[in-house]
Amino acid sequence: MAKAVHSMIRVLDEQRSLSFYEKAFGLTVVERLAFEGFTLIYLSNPESEFELELTVNRDRTDPYVLGDGYGHLALSVDDLEAEHARFESLGLNPTPLKELKLDGRPPAQFFFVQDPDGYKIEVLQRGGRYK
């Protein structure tokens, strides 16, 4: 059986991205692999073995075009309202809290935030299918 281990995104400014992901989600550098033209930086936190891989291409100066195929990353938290307030206090500009309902019950409560490169990240209330 396959096991998901990481998701990769390309970032323009390494320090700006590292600061955002640590501030927002407590993700810190697990490993940094510096190659000739690029660096791979793996981020994680104690909540999960799953890692976010940031790829920094050294000669890149223009922002990446995300296109219309990218959706979002998703992370779950224990207290969505507290996290939303924390994001607001850090100036991370989260979207308003939202709730989806299906057959009268709320399967998902969430908000979105964007990282410095424009990647959308969904922050979900932990519970049900969102463990």
N, CA, C and O atoms as a printed pandas DataFrame, in Angstrom:
     atom_number atom_name residue_name chain_id  residue_number  x_coord  y_coord  z_coord
0              1         N          MET        A               1    0.846   -1.176    0.000
1              2        CA          MET        A               1    0.000    0.000    0.000
2              3         C          MET        A               1    0.890    1.237    0.000
3              4         O          MET        A               1    1.907    1.267    0.693
4              5         N          ALA        A               2    0.523    2.240   -0.758
5              6        CA          ALA        A               2    1.288    3.484   -0.846
6              7         C          ALA        A               2    1.024    4.366    0.377
7              8         O          ALA        A               2   -0.051    4.323    0.975
8              9         N          LYS        A               3    2.017    5.154    0.725
9             10        CA          LYS        A               3    1.914    6.094    1.836
10            11         C          LYS        A               3    2.301    7.482    1.337
11            12         O          LYS        A               3    3.371    7.646    0.752
12            13         N          ALA        A               4    1.456    8.473    1.554
13            14        CA          ALA        A               4    1.788    9.842    1.154
14            15         C          ALA        A               4    2.893   10.362    2.064
15            16         O          ALA        A               4    2.794   10.258    3.287
16            17         N          VAL        A               5    3.962   10.933    1.462
17            18        CA          VAL        A               5    5.094   11.401    2.260
18            19         C          VAL        A               5    5.344   12.898    2.166
19            20         O          VAL        A               5    5.791   13.505    3.139
20            21         N          HIS        A               6    5.061   13.516    1.002
21            22        CA          HIS        A               6    5.226   14.965    0.916
22            23         C          HIS        A               6    4.494   15.537   -0.293
23            24         O          HIS        A               6    4.091   14.823   -1.211
24            25         N          SER        A               7    4.342   16.853   -0.249
25            26        CA          SER        A               7    3.834   17.615   -1.377
26            27         C          SER        A               7    4.842   18.720   -1.635
27            28         O          SER        A               7    5.390   19.287   -0.690
28            29         N          MET        A               8    5.098   19.039   -2.914
29            30        CA          MET        A               8    6.123   20.022   -3.267
30            31         C          MET        A               8    5.488   21.250   -3.889
31            32         O          MET        A               8    4.570   21.147   -4.702
32            33         N          ILE        A               9    5.988   22.412   -3.497
33            34        CA          ILE        A               9    5.628   23.667   -4.145
34            35         C          ILE        A               9    6.912   24.442   -4.419
35            36         O          ILE        A               9    7.894   24.311   -3.688
36            37         N          ARG        A              10    6.898   25.248   -5.474
37            38        CA          ARG        A              10    8.041   26.091   -5.814
38            39         C          ARG        A              10    7.829   27.464   -5.187
39            40         O          ARG        A              10    6.752   28.051   -5.297
40            41         N          VAL        A              11    8.872   27.969   -4.529
41            42        CA          VAL        A              11    8.768   29.268   -3.873
42            43         C          VAL        A              11    9.870   30.194   -4.372
43            44         O          VAL        A              11   10.957   29.749   -4.743
44            45         N          LEU        A              12    9.572   31.475   -4.374
45            46        CA          LEU        A              12   10.502   32.469   -4.902
46            47         C          LEU        A              12   11.504   32.940   -3.852
47            48         O          LEU        A              12   12.694   33.062   -4.144
48            49         N          ASP        A              13   11.038   33.203   -2.647
49            50        CA          ASP        A              13   11.878   33.764   -1.593
50            51         C          ASP        A              13   11.915   32.797   -0.412
51            52         O          ASP        A              13   10.945   32.680    0.337
52            53         N          GLU        A              14   13.034   32.113   -0.256
53            54        CA          GLU        A              14   13.164   31.065    0.765
54            55         C          GLU        A              14   12.830   31.573    2.166
55            56         O          GLU        A              14   12.003   30.972    2.852
56            57         N          GLN        A              15   13.443   32.647    2.597
57            58        CA          GLN        A              15   13.237   33.146    3.965
58            59         C          GLN        A              15   11.793   33.581    4.207
59            60         O          GLN        A              15   11.234   33.327    5.274
60            61         N          ARG        A              16   11.199   34.229    3.226
61            62        CA          ARG        A              16    9.807   34.669    3.348
62            63         C          ARG        A              16    8.888   33.463    3.519
63            64         O          ARG        A              16    7.968   33.488    4.337
64            65         N          SER        A              17    9.141   32.403    2.744
65            66        CA          SER        A              17    8.312   31.195    2.832
66            67         C          SER        A              17    8.540   30.455    4.139
67            68         O          SER        A              17    7.584   30.012    4.775
68            69         N          LEU        A              18    9.800   30.315    4.550
69            70        CA          LEU        A              18   10.089   29.636    5.820
70            71         C          LEU        A              18    9.422   30.361    6.986
71            72         O          LEU        A              18    8.869   29.725    7.883
72            73         N          SER        A              19    9.475   31.683    6.969
73            74        CA          SER        A              19    8.849   32.470    8.026
74            75         C          SER        A              19    7.336   32.254    8.037
75            76         O          SER        A              19    6.750   32.062    9.102
76            77         N          PHE        A              20    6.700   32.282    6.868
77            78        CA          PHE        A              20    5.258   32.087    6.783
78            79         C          PHE        A              20    4.854   30.717    7.324
79            80         O          PHE        A              20    3.970   30.636    8.177
80            81         N          TYR        A              21    5.481   29.640    6.847
81            82        CA          TYR        A              21    5.059   28.294    7.236
82            83         C          TYR        A              21    5.346   27.985    8.698
83            84         O          TYR        A              21    4.631   27.198    9.317
84            85         N          GLU        A              22    6.384   28.596    9.252
85            86        CA          GLU        A              22    6.626   28.403   10.687
86            87         C          GLU        A              22    5.599   29.184   11.503
87            88         O          GLU        A              22    5.026   28.655   12.455
88            89         N          LYS        A              23    5.370   30.429   11.133
89            90        CA          LYS        A              23    4.420   31.275   11.846
90            91         C          LYS        A              23    3.006   30.704   11.762
91            92         O          LYS        A              23    2.303   30.624   12.769
92            93         N          ALA        A              24    2.597   30.312   10.568
93            94        CA          ALA        A              24    1.219   29.855   10.357
94            95         C          ALA        A              24    0.967   28.453   10.890
95            96         O          ALA        A              24   -0.053   28.215   11.536
96            97         N          PHE        A              25    1.882   27.519   10.630
97            98        CA          PHE        A              25    1.599   26.111   10.907
98            99         C          PHE        A              25    2.633   25.392   11.772
99           100         O          PHE        A              25    2.535   24.183   11.980
100          101         N          GLY        A              26    3.616   26.124   12.273
101          102        CA          GLY        A              26    4.630   25.486   13.111
102          103         C          GLY        A              26    5.523   24.529   12.344
103          104         O          GLY        A              26    6.145   23.650   12.940
104          105         N          LEU        A              27    5.594   24.690   11.013
105          106        CA          LEU        A              27    6.443   23.819   10.203
106          107         C          LEU        A              27    7.869   24.345   10.239
107          108         O          LEU        A              27    8.114   25.527    9.996
108          109         N          THR        A              28    8.804   23.458   10.545
109          110        CA          THR        A              28   10.211   23.835   10.589
110          111         C          THR        A              28   11.018   22.925    9.673
111          112         O          THR        A              28   10.539   21.876    9.242
112          113         N          VAL        A              29   12.221   23.330    9.389
113          114        CA          VAL        A              29   13.084   22.599    8.463
114          115         C          VAL        A              29   13.510   21.270    9.084
115          116         O          VAL        A              29   14.075   21.220   10.176
116          117         N          VAL        A              30   13.218   20.200    8.351
117          118        CA          VAL        A              30   13.646   18.858    8.740
118          119         C          VAL        A              30   14.953   18.518    8.025
119          120         O          VAL        A              30   15.860   17.915    8.597
120          121         N          GLU        A              31   15.019   18.924    6.756
121          122        CA          GLU        A              31   16.219   18.662    5.960
122          123         C          GLU        A              31   16.289   19.673    4.821
123          124         O          GLU        A              31   15.273   20.099    4.273
124          125         N          ARG        A              32   17.513   20.037    4.489
125          126        CA          ARG        A              32   17.780   20.957    3.379
126          127         C          ARG        A              32   18.812   20.270    2.481
127          128         O          ARG        A              32   19.893   19.886    2.927
128          129         N          LEU        A              33   18.445   20.126    1.197
129          130        CA          LEU        A              33   19.337   19.497    0.221
130          131         C          LEU        A              33   19.679   20.530   -0.839
131          132         O          LEU        A              33   18.836   20.879   -1.666
132          133         N          ALA        A              34   20.920   21.021   -0.817
133          134        CA          ALA        A              34   21.357   22.061   -1.749
134          135         C          ALA        A              34   22.045   21.427   -2.948
135          136         O          ALA        A              34   23.094   20.797   -2.815
136          137         N          PHE        A              35   21.449   21.600   -4.110
137          138        CA          PHE        A              35   22.021   21.120   -5.358
138          139         C          PHE        A              35   22.591   22.321   -6.116
139          140         O          PHE        A              35   22.494   23.453   -5.641
140          141         N          GLU        A              36   23.174   22.088   -7.270
141          142        CA          GLU        A              36   23.829   23.172   -7.997
142          143         C          GLU        A              36   22.900   24.326   -8.343
143          144         O          GLU        A              36   23.266   25.479   -8.117
144          145         N          GLY        A              37   21.726   24.065   -8.878
145          146        CA          GLY        A              37   20.850   25.149   -9.309
146          147         C          GLY        A              37   19.603   25.333   -8.467
147          148         O          GLY        A              37   18.810   26.239   -8.724
148          149         N          PHE        A              38   19.419   24.491   -7.469
149          150        CA          PHE        A              38   18.200   24.567   -6.668
150          151         C          PHE        A              38   18.415   23.939   -5.301
151          152         O          PHE        A              38   19.374   23.199   -5.080
152          153         N          THR        A              39   17.504   24.249   -4.391
153          154        CA          THR        A              39   17.543   23.678   -3.046
154          155         C          THR        A              39   16.169   23.103   -2.735
155          156         O          THR        A              39   15.144   23.713   -3.038
156          157         N          LEU        A              40   16.161   21.926   -2.130
157          158        CA          LEU        A              40   14.936   21.299   -1.640
158          159         C          LEU        A              40   14.935   21.442   -0.126
159          160         O          LEU        A              40   15.905   21.083    0.541
160          161         N          ILE        A              41   13.843   21.968    0.412
161          162        CA          ILE        A              41   13.731   22.171    1.853
162          163         C          ILE        A              41   12.485   21.438    2.326
163          164         O          ILE        A              41   11.374   21.732    1.883
164          165         N          TYR        A              42   12.675   20.479    3.232
165          166        CA          TYR        A              42   11.562   19.691    3.752
166          167         C          TYR        A              42   11.133   20.246    5.101
167          168         O          TYR        A              42   11.951   20.422    6.004
168          169         N          LEU        A              43    9.827   20.522    5.227
169          170        CA          LEU        A              43    9.258   21.082    6.449
170          171         C          LEU        A              43    8.283   20.089    7.070
171          172         O          LEU        A              43    7.590   19.352    6.368
172          173         N          SER        A              44    8.244   20.084    8.394
173          174        CA          SER        A              44    7.311   19.223    9.100
174          175         C          SER        A              44    7.097   19.787   10.506
175          176         O          SER        A              44    7.753   20.741   10.924
176          177         N          ASN        A              45    6.154   19.163   11.219
177          178        CA          ASN        A              45    5.960   19.461   12.640
178          179         C          ASN        A              45    5.583   18.167   13.350
179          180         O          ASN        A              45    5.348   17.158   12.686
180          181         N          PRO        A              46    5.518   18.166   14.681
181          182        CA          PRO        A              46    5.247   16.917   15.414
182          183         C          PRO        A              46    3.870   16.310   15.159
183          184         O          PRO        A              46    3.642   15.158   15.526
184          185         N          GLU        A              47    2.939   17.053   14.537
185          186        CA          GLU        A              47    1.589   16.546   14.300
186          187         C          GLU        A              47    1.527   15.420   13.279
187          188         O          GLU        A              47    0.624   14.585   13.334
188          189         N          SER        A              48    2.490   15.386   12.334
189          190        CA          SER        A              48    2.376   14.445   11.228
190          191         C          SER        A              48    3.744   14.128   10.640
191          192         O          SER        A              48    4.669   14.937   10.719
192          193         N          GLU        A              49    3.860   12.957   10.055
193          194        CA          GLU        A              49    5.080   12.598    9.331
194          195         C          GLU        A              49    5.090   13.202    7.929
195          196         O          GLU        A              49    6.142   13.267    7.293
196          197         N          PHE        A              50    3.937   13.643    7.445
197          198        CA          PHE        A              50    3.825   14.224    6.118
198          199         C          PHE        A              50    4.639   15.512    6.062
199          200         O          PHE        A              50    4.617   16.306    7.002
200          201         N          GLU        A              51    5.355   15.719    4.961
201          202        CA          GLU        A              51    6.217   16.885    4.834
202          203         C          GLU        A              51    5.798   17.774    3.659
203          204         O          GLU        A              51    5.218   17.307    2.678
204          205         N          LEU        A              52    6.105   19.052    3.787
205          206        CA          LEU        A              52    5.954   20.003    2.696
206          207         C          LEU        A              52    7.351   20.266    2.156
207          208         O          LEU        A              52    8.246   20.672    2.897
208          209         N          GLU        A              53    7.530   20.034    0.870
209          210        CA          GLU        A              53    8.820   20.275    0.231
210          211         C          GLU        A              53    8.766   21.609   -0.502
211          212         O          GLU        A              53    7.952   21.797   -1.407
212          213         N          LEU        A              54    9.634   22.531   -0.108
213          214        CA          LEU        A              54    9.769   23.795   -0.810
214          215         C          LEU        A              54   10.937   23.666   -1.780
215          216         O          LEU        A              54   12.035   23.286   -1.375
216          217         N          THR        A              55   10.715   23.973   -3.045
217          218        CA          THR        A              55   11.783   23.987   -4.032
218          219         C          THR        A              55   12.130   25.433   -4.348
219          220         O          THR        A              55   11.274   26.216   -4.762
220          221         N          VAL        A              56   13.392   25.775   -4.149
221          222        CA          VAL        A              56   13.874   27.123   -4.416
222          223         C          VAL        A              56   14.863   27.032   -5.575
223          224         O          VAL        A              56   15.960   26.495   -5.420
224          225         N          ASN        A              57   14.472   27.557   -6.735
225          226        CA          ASN        A              57   15.359   27.593   -7.896
226          227         C          ASN        A              57   16.193   28.872   -7.802
227          228         O          ASN        A              57   15.644   29.974   -7.797
228          229         N          ARG        A              58   17.515   28.726   -7.727
229          230        CA          ARG        A              58   18.398   29.851   -7.425
230          231         C          ARG        A              58   18.319   31.026   -8.395
231          232         O          ARG        A              58   18.392   32.173   -7.955
232          233         N          ASP        A              59   18.175   30.789   -9.673
233          234        CA          ASP        A              59   18.188   31.877  -10.643
234          235         C          ASP        A              59   16.807   32.450  -10.933
235          236         O          ASP        A              59   16.678   33.312  -11.803
236          237         N          ARG        A              60   15.792   32.006  -10.245
237          238        CA          ARG        A              60   14.425   32.461  -10.495
238          239         C          ARG        A              60   14.220   33.852   -9.901
239          240         O          ARG        A              60   14.523   34.082   -8.731
240          241         N          THR        A              61   13.708   34.769  -10.703
241          242        CA          THR        A              61   13.420   36.121  -10.210
242          243         C          THR        A              61   11.949   36.491  -10.382
243          244         O          THR        A              61   11.458   37.384   -9.691
244          245         N          ASP        A              62   11.246   35.829  -11.280
245          246        CA          ASP        A              62    9.837   36.129  -11.522
246          247         C          ASP        A              62    8.947   35.210  -10.688
247          248         O          ASP        A              62    9.261   34.033  -10.510
248          249         N          PRO        A              63    7.840   35.746  -10.178
249          250        CA          PRO        A              63    6.902   34.892   -9.440
250          251         C          PRO        A              63    6.402   33.740  -10.311
251          252         O          PRO        A              63    6.309   33.869  -11.532
252          253         N          TYR        A              64    6.083   32.621   -9.675
253          254        CA          TYR        A              64    5.547   31.467  -10.391
254          255         C          TYR        A              64    4.096   31.724  -10.774
255          256         O          TYR        A              64    3.359   32.372  -10.030
256          257         N          VAL        A              65    3.689   31.223  -11.924
257          258        CA          VAL        A              65    2.308   31.289  -12.364
258          259         C          VAL        A              65    1.637   30.004  -11.899
259          260         O          VAL        A              65    1.998   28.915  -12.346
260          261         N          LEU        A              66    0.666   30.127  -11.005
261          262        CA          LEU        A              66    0.042   28.937  -10.429
262          263         C          LEU        A              66   -0.929   28.260  -11.382
263          264         O          LEU        A              66   -1.191   27.065  -11.252
264          265         N          GLY        A              67   -1.462   29.004  -12.329
265          266        CA          GLY        A              67   -2.363   28.399  -13.308
266          267         C          GLY        A              67   -3.720   28.082  -12.721
267          268         O          GLY        A              67   -4.032   28.465  -11.594
268          269         N          ASP        A              68   -4.518   27.379  -13.495
269          270        CA          ASP        A              68   -5.865   27.056  -13.032
270          271         C          ASP        A              68   -6.008   25.592  -12.625
271          272         O          ASP        A              68   -7.122   25.115  -12.411
272          273         N          GLY        A              69   -4.887   24.877  -12.518
273          274        CA          GLY        A              69   -4.950   23.478  -12.117
274          275         C          GLY        A              69   -4.679   23.261  -10.643
275          276         O          GLY        A              69   -5.048   22.224  -10.092
276          277         N          TYR        A              70   -4.034   24.234   -9.987
277          278        CA          TYR        A              70   -3.720   24.076   -8.575
278          279         C          TYR        A              70   -4.961   24.320   -7.736
279          280         O          TYR        A              70   -5.702   25.271   -7.985
280          281         N          GLY        A              71   -5.194   23.477   -6.750
281          282        CA          GLY        A              71   -6.315   23.644   -5.838
282          283         C          GLY        A              71   -5.845   24.224   -4.526
283          284         O          GLY        A              71   -5.845   25.443   -4.357
284          285         N          HIS        A              72   -5.443   23.374   -3.585
285          286        CA          HIS        A              72   -4.960   23.850   -2.299
286          287         C          HIS        A              72   -4.334   22.719   -1.503
287          288         O          HIS        A              72   -4.560   21.543   -1.789
288          289         N          LEU        A              73   -3.551   23.083   -0.509
289          290        CA          LEU        A              73   -3.111   22.172    0.535
290          291         C          LEU        A              73   -4.149   22.266    1.635
291          292         O          LEU        A              73   -4.878   23.255    1.701
292          293         N          ALA        A              74   -4.239   21.264    2.504
293          294        CA          ALA        A              74   -5.179   21.318    3.621
294          295         C          ALA        A              74   -4.505   20.798    4.882
295          296         O          ALA        A              74   -3.806   19.785    4.859
296          297         N          LEU        A              75   -4.728   21.510    5.980
297          298        CA          LEU        A              75   -4.226   21.108    7.288
298          299         C          LEU        A              75   -5.371   21.185    8.273
299          300         O          LEU        A              75   -6.246   22.041    8.143
300          301         N          SER        A              76   -5.377   20.294    9.265
301          302        CA          SER        A              76   -6.430   20.317   10.271
302          303         C          SER        A              76   -5.869   20.822   11.596
303          304         O          SER        A              76   -4.690   20.643   11.899
304          305         N          VAL        A              77   -6.748   21.463   12.384
305          306        CA          VAL        A              77   -6.354   22.008   13.682
306          307         C          VAL        A              77   -7.403   21.625   14.728
307          308         O          VAL        A              77   -8.548   21.324   14.392
308          309         N          ASP        A              78   -6.994   21.642   16.007
309          310        CA          ASP        A              78   -7.907   21.301   17.099
310          311         C          ASP        A              78   -8.952   22.370   17.372
311          312         O          ASP        A              78  -10.094   22.044   17.698
312          313         N          ASP        A              79   -8.582   23.641   17.246
313          314        CA          ASP        A              79   -9.490   24.736   17.576
314          315         C          ASP        A              79   -9.461   25.757   16.441
315          316         O          ASP        A              79   -8.618   26.653   16.422
316          317         N          LEU        A              80  -10.385   25.614   15.503
317          318        CA          LEU        A              80  -10.408   26.439   14.297
318          319         C          LEU        A              80  -10.569   27.926   14.620
319          320         O          LEU        A              80   -9.879   28.765   14.042
320          321         N          GLU        A              81  -11.476   28.252   15.538
321          322        CA          GLU        A              81  -11.699   29.659   15.860
322          323         C          GLU        A              81  -10.456   30.299   16.474
323          324         O          GLU        A              81  -10.120   31.438   16.149
324          325         N          ALA        A              82   -9.778   29.579   17.352
325          326        CA          ALA        A              82   -8.554   30.106   17.968
326          327         C          ALA        A              82   -7.461   30.292   16.914
327          328         O          ALA        A              82   -6.732   31.284   16.942
328          329         N          GLU        A              83   -7.349   29.350   15.997
329          330        CA          GLU        A              83   -6.344   29.478   14.940
330          331         C          GLU        A              83   -6.669   30.645   14.018
331          332         O          GLU        A              83   -5.774   31.377   13.596
332          333         N          HIS        A              84   -7.943   30.816   13.709
333          334        CA          HIS        A              84   -8.352   31.932   12.861
334          335         C          HIS        A              84   -7.975   33.255   13.527
335          336         O          HIS        A              84   -7.447   34.152   12.870
336          337         N          ALA        A              85   -8.242   33.378   14.815
337          338        CA          ALA        A              85   -7.890   34.590   15.559
338          339         C          ALA        A              85   -6.376   34.785   15.580
339          340         O          ALA        A              85   -5.894   35.909   15.443
340          341         N          ARG        A              86   -5.628   33.703   15.750
341          342        CA          ARG        A              86   -4.164   33.789   15.766
342          343         C          ARG        A              86   -3.643   34.261   14.414
343          344         O          ARG        A              86   -2.764   35.120   14.351
344          345         N          PHE        A              87   -4.187   33.698   13.327
345          346        CA          PHE        A              87   -3.786   34.113   11.980
346          347         C          PHE        A              87   -4.062   35.602   11.776
347          348         O          PHE        A              87   -3.234   36.324   11.221
348          349         N          GLU        A              88   -5.238   36.056   12.231
349          350        CA          GLU        A              88   -5.578   37.475   12.107
350          351         C          GLU        A              88   -4.581   38.340   12.883
351          352         O          GLU        A              88   -4.128   39.368   12.382
352          353         N          SER        A              89   -4.240   37.920   14.111
353          354        CA          SER        A              89   -3.324   38.706   14.937
354          355         C          SER        A              89   -1.919   38.756   14.337
355          356         O          SER        A              89   -1.171   39.699   14.594
356          357         N          LEU        A              90   -1.556   37.748   13.540
357          358        CA          LEU        A              90   -0.250   37.715   12.883
358          359         C          LEU        A              90   -0.254   38.451   11.545
359          360         O          LEU        A              90    0.782   38.560   10.890
360          361         N          GLY        A              91   -1.429   38.960   11.138
361          362        CA          GLY        A              91   -1.529   39.671    9.868
362          363         C          GLY        A              91   -1.459   38.763    8.657
363          364         O          GLY        A              91   -1.008   39.185    7.592
364          365         N          LEU        A              92   -1.906   37.505    8.807
365          366        CA          LEU        A              92   -1.843   36.531    7.710
366          367         C          LEU        A              92   -3.080   36.569    6.815
367          368         O          LEU        A              92   -3.157   35.817    5.844
368          369         N          ASN        A              93   -4.034   37.421    7.123
369          370        CA          ASN        A              93   -5.217   37.652    6.286
370          371         C          ASN        A              93   -6.018   36.402    5.938
371          372         O          ASN        A              93   -6.225   36.116    4.759
372          373         N          PRO        A              94   -6.473   35.650    6.944
373          374        CA          PRO        A              94   -7.312   34.491    6.633
374          375         C          PRO        A              94   -8.670   34.941    6.100
375          376         O          PRO        A              94   -9.140   36.033    6.419
376          377         N          THR        A              95   -9.296   34.089    5.286
377          378        CA          THR        A              95  -10.656   34.363    4.840
378          379         C          THR        A              95  -11.594   34.170    6.035
379          380         O          THR        A              95  -11.189   33.590    7.042
380          381         N          PRO        A              96  -12.824   34.642    5.940
381          382        CA          PRO        A              96  -13.777   34.397    7.028
382          383         C          PRO        A              96  -13.998   32.896    7.236
383          384         O          PRO        A              96  -13.847   32.096    6.312
384          385         N          LEU        A              97  -14.357   32.535    8.464
385          386        CA          LEU        A              97  -14.706   31.150    8.771
386          387         C          LEU        A              97  -15.920   30.746    7.942
387          388         O          LEU        A              97  -16.852   31.530    7.766
388          389         N          LYS        A              98  -15.899   29.512    7.434
389          390        CA          LYS        A              98  -17.019   28.997    6.642
390          391         C          LYS        A              98  -17.395   27.612    7.132
391          392         O          LYS        A              98  -16.608   26.926    7.784
392          393         N          GLU        A              99  -18.612   27.220    6.804
393          394        CA          GLU        A              99  -19.090   25.899    7.172
394          395         C          GLU        A              99  -19.870   25.317    6.004
395          396         O          GLU        A              99  -20.762   25.971    5.464
396          397         N          LEU        A             100  -19.544   24.106    5.614
397          398        CA          LEU        A             100  -20.322   23.386    4.603
398          399         C          LEU        A             100  -21.308   22.489    5.323
399          400         O          LEU        A             100  -20.980   21.885    6.344
400          401         N          LYS        A             101  -22.506   22.405    4.794
401          402        CA          LYS        A             101  -23.509   21.506    5.374
402          403         C          LYS        A             101  -23.966   20.527    4.315
403          404         O          LYS        A             101  -24.151   20.884    3.151
404          405         N          LEU        A             102  -24.143   19.304    4.730
405          406        CA          LEU        A             102  -24.615   18.243    3.857
406          407         C          LEU        A             102  -25.643   17.436    4.637
407          408         O          LEU        A             102  -25.345   16.891    5.699
408          409         N          ASP        A             103  -26.848   17.367    4.101
409          410        CA          ASP        A             103  -27.941   16.666    4.779
410          411         C          ASP        A             103  -28.139   17.184    6.204
411          412         O          ASP        A             103  -28.388   16.404    7.123
412          413         N          GLY        A             104  -28.027   18.501    6.382
413          414        CA          GLY        A             104  -28.287   19.111    7.670
414          415         C          GLY        A             104  -27.159   19.034    8.683
415          416         O          GLY        A             104  -27.292   19.561    9.787
416          417         N          ARG        A             105  -26.071   18.401    8.341
417          418        CA          ARG        A             105  -24.953   18.325    9.295
418          419         C          ARG        A             105  -23.721   18.996    8.684
419          420         O          ARG        A             105  -23.548   19.010    7.466
420          421         N          PRO        A             106  -22.878   19.543    9.539
421          422        CA          PRO        A             106  -21.698   20.243    9.020
422          423         C          PRO        A             106  -20.490   19.304    8.881
423          424         O          PRO        A             106  -19.825   19.012    9.875
424          425         N          PRO        A             107  -20.202   18.831    7.668
425          426        CA          PRO        A             107  -19.033   17.959    7.513
426          427         C          PRO        A             107  -17.715   18.723    7.517
427          428         O          PRO        A             107  -16.653   18.119    7.673
428          429         N          ALA        A             108  -17.769   20.060    7.346
429          430        CA          ALA        A             108  -16.516   20.796    7.294
430          431         C          ALA        A             108  -16.693   22.238    7.756
431          432         O          ALA        A             108  -17.602   22.944    7.318
432          433         N          GLN        A             109  -15.805   22.656    8.649
433          434        CA          GLN        A             109  -15.659   24.051    9.046
434          435         C          GLN        A             109  -14.226   24.425    8.704
435          436         O          GLN        A             109  -13.301   23.663    8.986
436          437         N          PHE        A             110  -14.031   25.620    8.085
437          438        CA          PHE        A             110  -12.697   25.920    7.574
438          439         C          PHE        A             110  -12.519   27.397    7.269
439          440         O          PHE        A             110  -13.473   28.175    7.287
440          441         N          PHE        A             111  -11.282   27.765    6.990
441          442        CA          PHE        A             111  -10.935   29.044    6.397
442          443         C          PHE        A             111   -9.733   28.807    5.492
443          444         O          PHE        A             111   -9.080   27.767    5.571
444          445         N          PHE        A             112   -9.451   29.769    4.642
445          446        CA          PHE        A             112   -8.299   29.697    3.749
446          447         C          PHE        A             112   -7.321   30.819    4.071
447          448         O          PHE        A             112   -7.698   31.865    4.600
448          449         N          VAL        A             113   -6.059   30.576    3.739
449          450        CA          VAL        A             113   -5.013   31.580    3.813
450          451         C          VAL        A             113   -4.119   31.354    2.600
451          452         O          VAL        A             113   -4.055   30.246    2.069
452          453         N          GLN        A             114   -3.432   32.398    2.164
453          454        CA          GLN        A             114   -2.490   32.254    1.053
454          455         C          GLN        A             114   -1.075   32.477    1.554
455          456         O          GLN        A             114   -0.824   33.353    2.381
456          457         N          ASP        A             115   -0.149   31.667    1.038
457          458        CA          ASP        A             115    1.255   31.858    1.399
458          459         C          ASP        A             115    1.836   32.991    0.552
459          460         O          ASP        A             115    1.135   33.527   -0.306
460          461         N          PRO        A             116    3.095   33.369    0.770
461          462        CA          PRO        A             116    3.676   34.502    0.038
462          463         C          PRO        A             116    3.724   34.326   -1.479
463          464         O          PRO        A             116    3.808   35.315   -2.208
464          465         N          ASP        A             117    3.674   33.087   -1.965
465          466        CA          ASP        A             117    3.692   32.839   -3.404
466          467         C          ASP        A             117    2.302   32.669   -3.992
467          468         O          ASP        A             117    2.168   32.411   -5.188
468          469         N          GLY        A             118    1.261   32.810   -3.174
469          470        CA          GLY        A             118   -0.111   32.728   -3.660
470          471         C          GLY        A             118   -0.754   31.358   -3.563
471          472         O          GLY        A             118   -1.880   31.174   -4.024
472          473         N          TYR        A             119   -0.052   30.379   -2.966
473          474        CA          TYR        A             119   -0.645   29.057   -2.801
474          475         C          TYR        A             119   -1.744   29.132   -1.748
475          476         O          TYR        A             119   -1.551   29.704   -0.675
476          477         N          LYS        A             120   -2.898   28.548   -2.064
477          478        CA          LYS        A             120   -4.007   28.527   -1.125
478          479         C          LYS        A             120   -3.851   27.354   -0.170
479          480         O          LYS        A             120   -3.462   26.256   -0.568
480          481         N          ILE        A             121   -4.164   27.608    1.107
481          482        CA          ILE        A             121   -4.072   26.584    2.140
482          483         C          ILE        A             121   -5.378   26.604    2.923
483          484         O          ILE        A             121   -5.777   27.635    3.466
484          485         N          GLU        A             122   -6.031   25.461    2.973
485          486        CA          GLU        A             122   -7.275   25.321    3.722
486          487         C          GLU        A             122   -6.940   24.860    5.132
487          488         O          GLU        A             122   -6.168   23.920    5.320
488          489         N          VAL        A             123   -7.522   25.523    6.116
489          490        CA          VAL        A             123   -7.341   25.144    7.515
490          491         C          VAL        A             123   -8.700   24.644    8.006
491          492         O          VAL        A             123   -9.666   25.405    8.066
492          493         N          LEU        A             124   -8.763   23.362    8.356
493          494        CA          LEU        A             124  -10.010   22.682    8.711
494          495         C          LEU        A             124  -10.082   22.379   10.205
495          496         O          LEU        A             124   -9.066   22.115   10.848
496          497         N          GLN        A             125  -11.306   22.422   10.748
497          498        CA          GLN        A             125  -11.524   21.947   12.107
498          499         C          GLN        A             125  -11.297   20.437   12.124
499          500         O          GLN        A             125  -11.900   19.707   11.337
500          501         N          ARG        A             126  -10.438   19.976   13.008
501          502        CA          ARG        A             126  -10.147   18.551   13.114
502          503         C          ARG        A             126  -11.371   17.810   13.620
503          504         O          ARG        A             126  -12.053   18.265   14.539
504          505         N          GLY        A             127  -11.642   16.665   13.011
505          506        CA          GLY        A             127  -12.759   15.827   13.409
506          507         C          GLY        A             127  -13.376   15.148   12.199
507          508         O          GLY        A             127  -13.173   15.584   11.066
508          509         N          GLY        A             128  -14.123   14.091   12.434
509          510        CA          GLY        A             128  -14.736   13.362   11.314
510          511         C          GLY        A             128  -13.673   12.842   10.360
511          512         O          GLY        A             128  -12.734   12.163   10.776
512          513         N          ARG        A             129  -13.823   13.163    9.075
513          514        CA          ARG        A             129  -12.859   12.677    8.090
514          515         C          ARG        A             129  -11.584   13.495    8.089
515          516         O          ARG        A             129  -10.595   13.104    7.468
516          517         N          TYR        A             130  -11.594   14.645    8.790
517          518        CA          TYR        A             130  -10.413   15.518    8.828
518          519         C          TYR        A             130   -9.687   15.341   10.150
519          520         O          TYR        A             130   -9.858   16.127   11.082
520          521         N          LYS        A             131   -8.884   14.308   10.215
521          522        CA          LYS        A             131   -8.201   13.909   11.463
522          523         C          LYS        A             131   -6.965   14.720   11.721
523          524         O          LYS        A             131   -6.284   14.506   12.724
